[in-house]
């Protein structure tokens, strides 16, 4: 009986370690292939697949908290959410813990056929560049300084359509979104894209959340070793 009692207590203790759900924050301005929202709910996309995979590796129930971009940092600061993924520290100033870099992204510059091809960012000084409201563009800021003239749109898709309509001649975009729109048949007539930078995004963890950096990094390492990250990316290519 004592042995059985010990086993049961151990099982209860193990279960209680991960009693808290994993609360992943998602920005409502995120677009496919990263996120698709229906009636305010995240229904598919890379962000959802990644969050589900992380929760499974942590042995936690997943809760997705969908919020406007301007409320994301506040929710992470206060501990309402545990984690925000597919970001870089320079995009989200604040006191957060950051996981290992693991999820590839690339930034492109698109130039309309009505303008000469662009070979370097320096050529954009003083020219309006289509950008997304609330997004940071560190490479453009570093190279162009005060000569970086933003022309903000609510989303990447609207940004691309502004380019197609001739409202801007240049647009910064994420390669995954650009490739996804081409896959859907979106007509994007431009010069060959100028590759700006490739980087590995991370997850930001709240200091007041219920997930430790060690736990998050261990889950990410398992996903990388098992090829889950590559599989998620491939599913949307």
Protein Blocks (a to p, Z undefined) as FASTA:
>chain_A
ZZmmmmmmmmmmmmmmmmpccdddddfkbccfkbcceehiafbdjklmmmmmmmmmnopa
cddddddfklmmmmmmnomambdghiafklmgcjddddddfbdcdddddddfkbccdfbf
klmgoiacdddehiacfklmmmnmmmlccdddfbfklmmmmmmnopacbdcddfklmmmm
mmnopacdddddddfbdcdddddddfkbcbdfklmmmmmmmmmmnommmmmmmmmZZ
